[in-house]
Amino acid sequence: MRCRYSFPVFGYLRLASNAPIRTPDRTVEFALGENQVVTAILVTVNAGGPENWPTIRPSGRPGVKAHIDLREPRYEEIASDLRVLEGLLAFYGLKRIDFDSASVEWMPESEEESAQLSVRSFKRGYEAINAHDAEPVPLDLVARSVLAASRMHALEVPLSFCRKGLWDLKERRFIEAFYDFYFMLETLFAQGHSRTKVVKELFKGSPTLRAAVERALNAYEREPKTAELKRAFRQKYHRRSVDQVIDHLVNLRGFLHHHSLGTPGIWHPEGHSEYEIDALVIGRVAFELGFALAAPYVLTPDIAVSIQTGRPPL
């Protein structure tokens, strides 16, 4: 049994010619699109025995027909090698390899193997939000934002950090999202300081930030989460005090601010999933702050009058 992984590729890496590249333990191929630009990297390996093949078994749980065990032989090893290749080929125009959208296909090499195979292929990925499914925003709220914007220049930078963080969240760039949201907090409450001890004291001394952290924790306790996120939330945030959460966020910022190849357990620039829960929690804090800071401008009564009369606010 052979197993072939396919990883989408983005960028403008063009090949002058194309042929499979064979090593003692795998075959690497490049799928090409228009103008010989690489669109995917395919890696084929020996899948080993049946213990490495995908299986389907009946489920004993009501409402669940079956459990599908989608094993991925040697995936972590292959992905690690491709991350190195990603850096090497960046010199020639490769932007990134999309590990989140990789697909895998099992290829039987005999009729007996084919008969034992219950799943032939699957594709991982995340479904993007469809604009048609987004909740329509009332014109009144948009009009208030237009009229309030000229009064809110002092909040331009923190709101920009929040906006960038929200889009990095949607694109699952959780390390960048964490940084964006943290910089919003730092801009608003750190008073130009960067020393960990001082920043913690300033953050903890802000009633506005403390209230936003409290609301974020309460909101996230109620929101639906995957099993992995529930587990991560319990480990890092469940039943933590506001002071403990602030300590964790500031310490994490310090951890992600430095790097050394010789440090055990150091973070990987593409290891976004490890920090998903942190980005979501600090993102909720930033979300709460953004609304709290904007409300006095956007919801002020004279803007409501302006919308009704057509006159600009004083």
HUWOGI-V799836 format. One record per residue. N is the residue number from 1. RES is the residue in one letter. SS is DSSP state (~ for helix, > for strand, _ for the rest). OMEGA is omega in whole degrees, -180 to 180 (* if undefined). Layout:
BEGIN
n={N & N}
res={RES & RES}
ss={SS & SS}
omega={OMEGA & OMEGA}
END
This chain:
BEGIN
n={1 & 2 & 3 & 4 & 5 & 6 & 7 & 8 & 9 & 10 & 11 & 12 & 13 & 14 & 15 & 16 & 17 & 18 & 19 & 20 & 21 & 22 & 23 & 24 & 25 & 26 & 27 & 28 & 29 & 30 & 31 & 32 & 33 & 34 & 35 & 36 & 37 & 38 & 39 & 40 & 41 & 42 & 43 & 44 & 45 & 46 & 47 & 48 & 49 & 50 & 51 & 52 & 53 & 54 & 55 & 56 & 57 & 58 & 59 & 60 & 61 & 62 & 63 & 64 & 65 & 66 & 67 & 68 & 69 & 70 & 71 & 72 & 73 & 74 & 75 & 76 & 77 & 78 & 79 & 80 & 81 & 82 & 83 & 84 & 85 & 86 & 87 & 88 & 89 & 90 & 91 & 92 & 93 & 94 & 95 & 96 & 97 & 98 & 99 & 100 & 101 & 102 & 103 & 104 & 105 & 106 & 107 & 108 & 109 & 110 & 111 & 112 & 113 & 114 & 115 & 116 & 117 & 118 & 119 & 120 & 121 & 122 & 123 & 124 & 125 & 126 & 127 & 128 & 129 & 130 & 131 & 132 & 133 & 134 & 135 & 136 & 137 & 138 & 139 & 140 & 141 & 142 & 143 & 144 & 145 & 146 & 147 & 148 & 149 & 150 & 151 & 152 & 153 & 154 & 155 & 156 & 157 & 158 & 159 & 160 & 161 & 162 & 163 & 164 & 165 & 166 & 167 & 168 & 169 & 170 & 171 & 172 & 173 & 174 & 175 & 176 & 177 & 178 & 179 & 180 & 181 & 182 & 183 & 184 & 185 & 186 & 187 & 188 & 189 & 190 & 191 & 192 & 193 & 194 & 195 & 196 & 197 & 198 & 199 & 200 & 201 & 202 & 203 & 204 & 205 & 206 & 207 & 208 & 209 & 210 & 211 & 212 & 213 & 214 & 215 & 216 & 217 & 218 & 219 & 220 & 221 & 222 & 223 & 224 & 225 & 226 & 227 & 228 & 229 & 230 & 231 & 232 & 233 & 234 & 235 & 236 & 237 & 238 & 239 & 240 & 241 & 242 & 243 & 244 & 245 & 246 & 247 & 248 & 249 & 250 & 251 & 252 & 253 & 254 & 255 & 256 & 257 & 258 & 259 & 260 & 261 & 262 & 263 & 264 & 265 & 266 & 267 & 268 & 269 & 270 & 271 & 272 & 273 & 274 & 275 & 276 & 277 & 278 & 279 & 280 & 281 & 282 & 283 & 284 & 285 & 286 & 287 & 288 & 289 & 290 & 291 & 292 & 293 & 294 & 295 & 296 & 297 & 298 & 299 & 300 & 301 & 302 & 303 & 304 & 305 & 306 & 307 & 308 & 309 & 310 & 311 & 312 & 313 & 314}
res={M & R & C & R & Y & S & F & P & V & F & G & Y & L & R & L & A & S & N & A & P & I & R & T & P & D & R & T & V & E & F & A & L & G & E & N & Q & V & V & T & A & I & L & V & T & V & N & A & G & G & P & E & N & W & P & T & I & R & P & S & G & R & P & G & V & K & A & H & I & D & L & R & E & P & R & Y & E & E & I & A & S & D & L & R & V & L & E & G & L & L & A & F & Y & G & L & K & R & I & D & F & D & S & A & S & V & E & W & M & P & E & S & E & E & E & S & A & Q & L & S & V & R & S & F & K & R & G & Y & E & A & I & N & A & H & D & A & E & P & V & P & L & D & L & V & A & R & S & V & L & A & A & S & R & M & H & A & L & E & V & P & L & S & F & C & R & K & G & L & W & D & L & K & E & R & R & F & I & E & A & F & Y & D & F & Y & F & M & L & E & T & L & F & A & Q & G & H & S & R & T & K & V & V & K & E & L & F & K & G & S & P & T & L & R & A & A & V & E & R & A & L & N & A & Y & E & R & E & P & K & T & A & E & L & K & R & A & F & R & Q & K & Y & H & R & R & S & V & D & Q & V & I & D & H & L & V & N & L & R & G & F & L & H & H & H & S & L & G & T & P & G & I & W & H & P & E & G & H & S & E & Y & E & I & D & A & L & V & I & G & R & V & A & F & E & L & G & F & A & L & A & A & P & Y & V & L & T & P & D & I & A & V & S & I & Q & T & G & R & P & P & L}
ss={_ & > & > & > & > & > & > & > & > & > & > & _ & _ & > & _ & _ & _ & _ & _ & _ & > & > & > & _ & _ & > & > & > & > & > & > & > & _ & ~ & ~ & ~ & > & > & > & > & > & > & > & > & > & > & _ & _ & _ & ~ & ~ & ~ & _ & _ & > & > & > & > & _ & _ & _ & _ & _ & _ & _ & > & > & > & > & _ & _ & _ & _ & _ & ~ & ~ & ~ & ~ & ~ & ~ & ~ & ~ & ~ & ~ & ~ & ~ & ~ & ~ & ~ & ~ & ~ & ~ & _ & > & > & > & > & > & > & > & > & > & > & > & > & > & > & _ & _ & _ & ~ & ~ & ~ & ~ & ~ & ~ & _ & _ & _ & _ & > & > & > & _ & _ & _ & _ & _ & _ & _ & ~ & ~ & ~ & _ & _ & _ & _ & _ & ~ & ~ & ~ & ~ & ~ & ~ & ~ & ~ & ~ & ~ & ~ & ~ & ~ & _ & ~ & ~ & ~ & ~ & ~ & ~ & ~ & ~ & ~ & ~ & ~ & ~ & ~ & ~ & ~ & ~ & ~ & ~ & _ & _ & _ & ~ & ~ & ~ & ~ & ~ & ~ & ~ & ~ & ~ & ~ & ~ & ~ & ~ & ~ & ~ & ~ & _ & _ & _ & _ & _ & _ & ~ & ~ & ~ & ~ & ~ & ~ & ~ & ~ & ~ & _ & _ & ~ & ~ & ~ & ~ & ~ & ~ & ~ & ~ & ~ & ~ & ~ & ~ & ~ & ~ & ~ & ~ & _ & _ & _ & _ & ~ & ~ & ~ & ~ & ~ & ~ & ~ & ~ & ~ & ~ & _ & _ & _ & _ & _ & ~ & ~ & ~ & ~ & ~ & ~ & ~ & ~ & ~ & ~ & ~ & ~ & ~ & ~ & ~ & ~ & _ & _ & _ & _ & _ & _ & _ & _ & _ & _ & _ & _ & _ & _ & ~ & ~ & ~ & ~ & ~ & ~ & ~ & ~ & ~ & ~ & ~ & ~ & ~ & ~ & ~ & ~ & ~ & ~ & ~ & ~ & ~ & ~ & ~ & ~ & ~ & ~ & ~ & _ & _ & ~ & ~ & ~ & ~ & ~ & ~ & ~ & ~ & ~ & _ & _ & _ & _ & _}
omega={175 & -179 & -179 & 176 & 178 & -177 & 175 & -178 & 177 & -179 & 180 & 175 & -179 & 179 & 176 & 176 & -175 & 176 & 177 & 177 & -174 & 174 & -179 & -174 & -179 & 173 & 180 & -180 & 179 & 172 & -176 & 175 & -179 & 179 & 177 & 178 & -178 & 179 & 179 & 173 & -179 & -180 & -179 & 180 & 172 & -176 & 179 & -177 & -176 & 180 & 179 & -177 & 177 & -179 & 173 & 178 & -179 & 180 & 176 & -178 & 178 & 179 & 179 & -175 & -174 & 172 & 178 & 179 & -176 & 179 & -179 & -177 & 174 & -178 & -176 & 178 & -179 & -179 & 179 & 178 & -178 & 177 & 174 & 179 & 178 & 178 & -180 & -177 & 176 & 178 & -175 & 173 & 178 & 179 & 179 & 170 & -176 & -180 & -179 & -178 & -179 & 175 & 180 & -179 & 176 & -175 & -180 & 179 & 176 & 178 & 179 & 178 & 180 & -179 & -178 & -174 & -178 & 177 & -177 & -176 & 169 & -178 & 176 & 178 & 179 & -179 & 179 & 177 & 178 & -179 & -180 & -179 & -179 & 180 & 178 & -180 & 179 & -180 & 179 & -179 & 178 & 179 & 177 & -180 & 179 & -176 & -179 & -171 & -177 & 180 & -166 & -177 & 179 & -179 & -177 & -176 & 179 & 178 & 177 & 176 & 180 & 179 & 179 & 179 & -180 & 180 & 174 & 174 & -178 & 180 & 175 & 175 & -167 & 178 & 178 & 179 & 178 & -180 & 180 & -178 & 179 & 180 & 175 & 179 & -179 & 179 & -174 & -167 & -175 & 176 & 177 & 180 & 179 & 180 & -173 & -177 & -178 & -179 & 178 & -179 & 180 & 178 & -177 & -179 & -180 & 176 & -179 & -180 & 180 & 179 & 179 & 177 & -180 & 179 & -180 & 180 & 179 & -180 & -176 & 174 & -175 & -173 & 177 & -179 & 173 & 179 & -179 & 180 & 176 & -180 & -180 & 180 & 178 & -177 & -171 & -169 & -175 & 179 & 174 & 177 & 177 & 179 & -180 & 179 & 178 & 177 & -178 & -177 & 180 & 177 & 180 & 177 & 178 & 179 & -178 & -178 & -177 & -180 & 175 & -179 & -177 & -178 & 178 & 177 & -179 & -175 & 179 & -178 & 176 & -180 & -173 & -174 & -180 & -175 & -179 & -177 & 179 & 178 & -180 & -178 & 179 & 175 & 177 & 175 & 180 & 178 & 179 & 179 & -179 & 180 & -179 & -179 & -177 & -174 & -179 & 179 & -174 & -175 & 179 & -175 & -177 & 175 & 177 & 178 & -180 & 179 & -176 & -175 & -177 & 179 & 177 & 179 & 180 & *}
END
